[in-house]
Amino acid sequence: MSNWQKPSKREPPKTKAELREMLTEAVRNTPSPDQASKRPVKAKKTAAGAADVD
């Protein structure tokens, strides 16, 4: 028989202040729609190139 380790304990729930701070940081790191439309075409070429490799 194998000895299984007990799963690690869960982190305590976040406070509202911590959640609000996380959300604020996520919004800050998310590009605005104006910036999203200016993404380089390079990403599309990479996806097409990956399809050709298969």
Stockholm file with secondary structure:
# STOCKHOLM 1.0

chainA/1-54         MSNWQKPSKREPPKTKAELREMLTEAVRNTPSPDQASKRPVKAKKTAAGAADVD
#=GR chainA/1-54 SS CCCCCCCCCCCCCCCHHHHHHHHHHHHHHSCCHHHHTTCCTHHHHHHHHHHHHC
#=GC SS_cons        CCCCCCCCCCCCCCCHHHHHHHHHHHHHHSCCHHHHTTCCTHHHHHHHHHHHHC
//
